[in-house]
Amino acid sequence: MQMIAIIALTSCMPGQDDHRLVDSGKPSALLLPAEGWVEHEGYMESVDDYFLRVSQALAGGDFLISATLELGGDNSTLWIMVADNRLGINRSSGITLEGPSFNRSFKWEKDLREIIPVEAPFEVEILYRNNQLECVIDGEPLLAELVINEPFGRVGLNGSESNGNLRIYNWSLQGEMVSVEECYSRERLLARAQKSVDRRAEEVKDDPNRPLYHLQPPANWNNDPNGTLYYKGYYHMFYQHNPFDDQWGWMHWGHMRSRDLVHWEHLPIALWPSIEKGEEHCFSGSAIVNGAGEPMLFYTSIGHPAPEQWVAIPRDDDLIVWDKHPDNPILSIGDHKGETIVDWRDPQLIHEGDKTFMVVGGHPENKGGSIMLYEALNEELTQWDYLGTAFSGDERNWECPNFFRIGEQWVLLYSPHGAVRYFTGNFDLESHQFMPEKEGYADHGSNFYAPNTMEDGKGRRLLWGWIPGFKQEQGWQSAMTLPRNLIVSPEDWLIQEPVEELIQLRGAHQALGKMTLNDEVMELEVPGHEFEMMATFSNQSAKSYGIRFNTEKAGEMFEITVGNDRIVFGEKEISLEPLPIGEDISFRLFFDRTIIELYVNGGLLCATSVVYPDRENPGWELFADGGELRVTSADIWEMGPIFQ
């Protein structure tokens, strides 16, 4: 094969050290050991899914990465790690760029098959200079993008064998290299993350689709609520957060707090991946105050050969600055007394009497989704004993388990990669087995997952759920449900009531009073796109009835319809059996620009969805079809913001 000459951009990098990573197919000592590669005359080739990383990191400043490569498939994708940023090159679809130097991902859709040959070498050069990252392939400039954060960090290559093998002829780097430990510090990593969020927040703060009174970060991605904690007069909400983009990745923990569950303030990002320790993501977890009175954050650390459970502790009583505990990991996959655990993540903790328990989701080998149970051996909660599997289900895997007691009843919540389920029942403290009696769905809507709970200073068990499903590429993604107070009914059903503090958000009020609809429609005048509505219905003869409004899709309405022992909530059909709903039904409905939350009969049934209304003609209305409906009461309140 004829080799393609390297383009001389090195003149742009005066005084920089030249590091030869691969020279004529021979890997240098700067590369970390990697399986799945074989050496040939003049090149090294992947024989499996490949991953190759440099043992040192770029310290910052200008740099040039040059490589002579060969892709073996027509639809191959090569990912290049560029100072922690990811540059994806696909022959047929173009280039993707994402990472902490930016506050969004970029995609250039371009057919590169005429530029990048199949089974023939090509030259790729990635250059950082003048606050700009550039990519040149075989002499053709393909991108030049200004950065938000100066690039620093790891360098590497990875891809999939299914897309074709990779050959490396030469690979070099010009730039200042330092040890990984010297490159990364807590302060440097958190400053990089916070700067990206702050920059994007200015762009999205006036988006009319962003919720007004639901929790979410200032910008970019969030998912699971984590580490919900009441401590010294504050409600703390930590949450899964990608500070660098509005899609999943780079999992940090964001942080906000409130004194009253109503008005909230954003705080600096709390947890970050400790890259120098092999950590790539801080997955979900929970918070608790240990026996010594010290708050602790527990989470699943990802990036190691297997997941590990890690702990962080605060430097201050305001819980602003956190450190990773020196005893990490406090639990490893091998700490299961010979039992093979397959999936394993999302620790949640509870105090019960003089004991502290932890449950972790996932499943053991040859079992369905389960909660693995552990007991603390010291008051600092850094030593644990595995007690076995407390309960297993039929689903393949469980995420984000929450296990707690309300009164005399125990409640298990879990997220099985689908609708969130709950069980109520008994927990035997001697056998460490949970025995369910009732089961149901925590939320019947299309957009609810991974809830987390806490006990507050009033002894209430509060829940927040994650609301995904908003439009893509809008600079923000996802929110949290309103805080819900959990109660177990005398019949052992789980009741979820919006907390009483939310009435502080109410503004202008409309009292519609009593009315009767007889096979007719009544228009509702709602106060904009942020309101709460309460209504009680006594059906006399109507075949169906409910509330509906226009969506942004012409001719489509979102309907909440009661009829035939079911409720239709948008696209979801919800059976009212075996719930003791009765004949009279009450709705408590919260609408927040693009979020709708419905609580039926005081929270016996809940449903959450994301829906974009017709902003010019929302067309809210009450309706009764095929008979008479009595509306015994109806009230609407305007709702105010939670962030000042």
N, C-alpha and C positions, 0 to 999 in steps of 0.2 A: 504494500500500500504506500502511496506517495504521501509524504508528510507535508502538512501545510505550515508555512512559515509563521512564526510568532510576530504579531504586530508590535512595533516598538513604541510602547507608551511609557517605557521606563524613564524616559527623559523628564516625565512629569513628576517623578518621585526622587528628587535629589536627596542624597544623604540617607536614604532608607536602607536598612539591612535587607539582603536578598536571602530568603529562606527557601531551599529546595525541598519540597515535600515529597515529590516523586520525580526521579531523574532517570529517563530512559527506561521506565517501568520498574525501577527499584525504589521501594518505599524507604524513607529516611527514618531516623530515630525520633523525629518530631511527631510521627503518627502514633496514635494509640493502637494497641493490638486489636485486630478485627478479624473475625472469622468470615468465611465465604468468599475469599479472594485467592486467586492463583497467579503465580508469576510466569510470564512467557518472555521470549526474547524481545525486549524493547517495550513491553507493556505489561500491566497487571490487569486482571479481568475478574469481574464479579461472577460467581456461580450460584448465587442465591439472592434473596432480598439483601441489599447492601447498605452498609453504614460505615463511614470512615470519618474519623475526627482527629483534629490536630490536638496535641497534648497541651499546648500553650494557647493563649488568647491574645487577640488584638487589643492593645492598651488604649487605643484612640488615635486621633490624628489621621493624616492621609495614608492611604494604602492602595495597593494594586494586587489583585489575585488573578493569576493567569493559569490556564490549563489547556492541554491538548487532549481531547477526549474523543470517544467514539460510542455512539448509541446503537444498540442492536435491533431496535424495533421501530416500526413506522409510527406508532402512537406512544413512544417512550416519553416518560416524564423524569427529568433529573432535577433533584432539589439540591441547591447549594446553600449551605449555611454561611452567611456573610456577616460576621460580627454580630451574631445572634439573630439577624434578619434571615428570612427564607426567600430565596429566588428560585422559582419553579420554571423550568424550560420544557415545553412540550412541542414536538415537531409539528403537530397538526393544529393545535389550538392557541399557541402563543406563550406569553410570559406572565407569571404571577409574582408579585412582590408584596411581602408582609413582614411585620415585625416591630420591635420596640423603637426603631428610628423614625417611625411614622405614627400617625393617629388613625390610619385606615389601611385597608389592603387595596392594591392596584392590580388591574388586569388589562393586558394589551392583547386583544384577540387578533392574532396574525398567523397566517399559514407560513411556517418556517421551513417547510420541506425543501424549498429551493435554496435555502440558506444552510440548513443543517443536513448533510448527506446521511444516508443509511449505510451503516457498516463501512464508514470512511471517517478518518479523523477530521475534527474541526477545532478551531481555537475560540475559547471564550475568555473574555477579560472583564473583570469587575473592578471599577475604579472609584475611589472616594476622594474628592477634592472640591474645594470651594463650596462646602456645605451641600454637595450634590453627589448622589450615587448614580453611576453610569454603568451600562452593560453594552459590550461590543462583541458580536459574534462574526468571526471571519471578516473582520474589517468593517462591518456594517453596524453603526450605532442603532441600538434598538430601544433604549430607554435612558432617560436622565431625569431623576426625581429629587427634589429638594427634601432634606430630612428635617424632622422636628428635634430629634435627639442625635447627638454625635454618635456614630456607630462605635461600639466596642464589644468585645466578647468572642464567642466561639467561631470556629471555622470548620466546615466539614462537607461531606457529600452523602446523599442517601437516595434510595430509589427502590423499585420493586422489580424482581426478576420477571414477573408476568408482563411487564412492559418492555422487556428486552434487557440484556446484560449491558454493563458499562465497561469500557476499556479506558484505562488511564495511561497515557504515554508520558506526559510531563505535567507537573503541578507545582507552582511556585507562588510565593507571597512576599511582597515588599511592604514593610511597615514595622512598627515597633511591636514586638511580642514580649509578653510577660507571663508569669505563672498564672494559672487560673485563680488561685487564691488571692494574688495581688490585684487581679483585674476586677474582681467582684467584691463589693462591700454592701452591707445592708443599706447604708445611706445612698450610695450611688445607684443601686437598683431601684429603690423606692422613689428617688428623685426623677429617674427616667420614666417610671410609670406614671407618677403624678403629673408631670409636665404634659404627657400625652393626653390625659383625661382633661386637664384644665384647658388645653388648646381646643379640643373637640367640643367641650362644654359651651364655649362661646359661640360655636357654629349652630348648636342645636337648641339653645335655651328658649327660643321663641317658636319652636315647632308646634303648631296648633294641635297635632296629634299626640304629643307627649302628655301622659296623665298628669292631672293637677293635684290629686290627693291620694295617690298611691305611691309607695316607696319605690325608688329606683335610683341608680347612681347619676351623677351629673352628665355622664355621656358614656358611650360605648356599651359593651356587653355586660349583662349580669345574668346569672341563673340562680342556683339554690340559695335560699336563706340559710345562713350558718351562724353558729355561735350566738344565738339569741340569749340574752342574759340581762337580768335586773341586778344592778350593783350600785349601792350608795346613791340612790335617788334617781338613777338614769336607767332607761331601757336602751340596751345596746343591740343593734342589728349589724352583724357581719354577713357578708354574702360573697358568692362566687363572682369573680369580676375579671374580665379581660380588659385591661386599661389601654390596650393598643389597637383595638378594633371593635366593630360592632357585630362580630361573630365569635363563636367559641374559640378559645385558645389561651395560652399563657395564663393559667389560672392563678390569680391572686385572691386575697380576701379584702374587699372594700369594707367600709365602716361608716355607720351613722348612729345617732343617738337622739333620745327624746326624754324629757322629764314627765310628759303627760300622755304619751302614746298618740298624740295628735300633731304637735309641732316638732319638726325634726331638723337636725343640722348635719351636714356632711362633714366627716372627719377625714384625716389623711388615710391613705391605704395602709392597712394593718399588717397583712402577711404577704410575702413575696416568695417565689421559688429561690431557694438557696442553691444557685447553679454550681457554685464551687464544691458543694457536697453531693453533686449528682442529682439534685432535685430539679424537676422540670415543671411540675404543677403542684399547687396546694389544693387538693380536692376537698370535698365537703366534710363537715364535722359539726362539733357542738362546743358549748362552753359550760363551765361549772366552776364553783368556788370550792377549793379543796379544804381539807380538815384544818389547815393552818390559816384559813381565811384568805387565801390567795386565788384570784381568778386565773383560769387556765383555758386555753383554746386547744382542742383536740381535733386533728384532721388527718386525712390519708395523704401521705407523701408519695408522689409518683415520679418515676424517672430511674429508679433502682431496678435491679433484675426482677424484684417482686414488690408489690405495694408494702408500705410500712406505715405504722401509726405514729405520728409525731405530736409534740406538744409545744406551745409557745406560752411565755409568761410575760406580764407587763412590767415596764420599768416605773410606771406612775399610776396613781389611783384614778386618774381620768381615763386610763386604758388607751392612751394615744400611741405610745411607743412600745413595741413588742420585740422580744428576743426569742430565738429558737432555744429550747431547753438543751442543756449540755448532755442529758441522758438519752437524747433521741438516737435511735427509735425506741419508744417505750414498749412497742409490740412489733414482732416480725412474723412473717408467714410460717416460720418454723416453730412458733411457740404454741403448737396445738397438740402436744403429747402424741405425736405420730399420726394424727388425723390429717388427711389431705384436704386443704381448703382451696377451692378454685378461684372464684371471684371473692373479693374481700375489700370493703371500703365503707367509709362514712360512719365513724364512731359517734355514739350518743350516750350520755352518762346520766345517772340518777342516784340520789342518795335515798336509801331506804333503811330507816332506823340507824343503827351504827355501822351499816355497810354501804359501800359504794359499788354500783354495778356499771358495766359498760356493755352495750350491744353494738355489734358491727354487722353490716349487711353483706350479702353475697350468697354463696352456697358451698357446702362441702361436696366432695366428689360423690357421685351417685345419689345426690339429693337435689330437690328443687330449691327455690329461693328460701333463705333461712335467716334467722338471727343467731349469731354466735355470741355467747354470754361469757363475761369475765368479771372477776371480783378483785377489787383493789387490795393490795397487801400492805400499803403504807399510806399515811395521810397525805403525803405529797402527790399521790396518784401517779407515780412513775413505775410502780411494780405491780404486775397483774398475774392472776391465775386463771387459766382457761377452764371453764366449767362445763363446756359442751354446747351443743345446739339446743337452744331453749324451745324453738318451734320452727317447723318447716311447712312450706306450702307447695302448691302444684306448679306455680310459675317457674320459669327457667332461672331467674335471678331476681334478687331484691336489692334495691338501693334505698338510701336515706331512711333507715328504720328509726322510729321513735317509740320508746317503750316507757310507760309511766303509769302511775296510779292516780285515779280520781275517786276520792272517798274509799270505798271498799273494792271498787272495780279497777282492773288493770286494762289498759288500752294499748294496742299495738297498731301503729301506722306504718305502711311501707309502700314503696314505689316500684312496681314490677315492670318497668319499661312500658307502662300503659297506665290506665286509670288507677289512681291511688286508692288503696283498700285500707279498711280498718277491721280489727277484731276487738271485741270487749270480752273479758273473761276473768279467770283467776290465775295467779302465779304462785306456785308452791316454792317457798323459800328454802325448803329442805332438798327437794328433788331437782330444783332449778328448771322446772318445766312450766310452760304457759299452756293453759287449757281454755280455749275460746268457747264462748257461748253464743254470741251474736256476731254477724259480719255485715259489712256494707261498704259503700263507696264514700270516700271522704268528700268528693266533689264530682258532680255529674257533667260538668262542662267539657269543652274541647281543649281548654288552655289552663290546666292546673297540674302541677307536679312537684315532687320533692319538698313537701312541707317540713317545717321544723317548729319545735315547740319550746316553751320555757315556763317556769313558775315565777310569778312576780311577787312583789311585796304584799299583795292582798291575798295571796294563796291561790290565785287563779292560774289555770293552765292555759296559756295563750298559744295560738298557732298563726303562722304565716305560710302561704304557699307561693310557689314560683308561677308567674304568668308568662309563658312564652307565646310566640305566634304572631308577632307584629311584622310589618313589612321589612324587607331586607334593605341594607345599604342606605339607612337614613341617619346614621351617626349615633344611634342608640338602639337598644334591643332588650326587651323584657321589663318586668316590674314584679312587685309583690302584691298579694292580696291584702285587703284590709285585715287588721288584727282581729282574730276570732277567739272568743272565750269558749273553752270546751267544757261541756257538761255531759254526764252520762244520765240518761233518763231512767225512771223506775223500771222501764222495760229493757234497759241495757242498750238502748240506741245512743249513738254519739250525736250530741247536739252541738252546733257551732253557731254562736251568736256574735254579731259584730259588737265589739266592746262598747260599753256605754259612753266612754269618753268621746266617741265620734260625733255626738250631738253638738259638740263645741264648734264643729265645722259648718253647722247649718246657718244659712243666711235667710234671705227673703222666703216667705212661706205662703203657699196656696193651700187652703182647705177646701176641697171639692165637695165634701159632705156626702150624704146619701144620695143614691140615684138608682134608677132601674133602666136597664137596656133590654129591649125586646127585639131580638133579631136585627140589631142595628149597631152602628159605629158612632163613637163619640171622640171628637178630636181633643187632644190634650195640649195645652200650652205649657211647654217646659222651659225652664230658665237656662237657655243655652245648652251646652253639652257637658255640664258638670252639675249633677243633682242627685238627690235621694228621693225615692218615691215609696210610700207605704199604702197598701190597699188591702181591704178584706172583702172577699166575695162569698155570697150565699147563692148557689145555683138553684134555680127553681125548675127550669125545663130546657135550658140551652144545651145543645149537643156539644158545643165547645165554646170557649171564651178565652180572653187573654189580652195581651198587650203586644203591639208591634210598631215598627218604625222602618223608614226607608234607609237602605244602605247606599254606599257610594256607587254600587253597581246598578245601573239603570234598570228599573223594573223589579228589583229584588228587595224583599223585606226581611228583617229579622223578627221572628215571632216567638212569643212565649205563650203557648196554647195549652189549656187544660181540657181534657176530654178522654173518655173511654179508659179511665184508670191509668192515665199517663199524662206526662207533661212533655211537650215538644219544646226544646230550648235550642233555637237555631237549627242546626243539623242533627242535634242529639235527641233521641227519643228515650224518655226516662219513665220506667215503670213505677207506679206509686205503691205497688205491692212488694213486700209485705209491710211497708211502713204504715203506721197508724195515722194516716193523714186525716181521715174523716171527711165530712161533706163540705164544711166551710173551710176555705183556704185563704191564707194571708200571704201576701207578697211583700218583701222588703227588698227593694231594688236600688242598687247604686250604679249610676252611669258616670263614667269619667273619661270623656273624650273618645277613647277607643276601647275601654274596658267596661264590661257589664258583669256585675255580681248579683246573683239572686239568692235570697234566703226564704224558704217556704216554711210556713208554720213555725216561726221562731228558730229556724236553723236545723230542723229535722232533715231537710234536704237542701243542699247547696249546689250551685252551678256557676261556673266562671267561664267567660269567653272573651275573645278579642274580636271586635267588629268595628268597621269604619263606617260611620253614618254618612248620609247625605247632608253635608254641612249647610247647604243652602235651603234644602227642603226636607228636614228630618221626618216630618209627618207622623209624630207620635199619636197613637190612638188606642182607646179601649174598644173591644168588640165582643159581641155575643152573636153566635150563629145558631139558628134553628130553635129559638125559644127565649125564655126570659132569664135574665141574670140580675140579681140585686147586688149592688155595690154598697156595702154597709158603712164604709169609710174610705176616704182617699185623701192623701196629703202629699205635697211636693215641696221640697226645700232646695234652694240653691246651695251649693257646697263650695267652700273656700279652699285655698291652697294649704299644704302642710309644710312646705319649705319657704322660709322668709327671704 
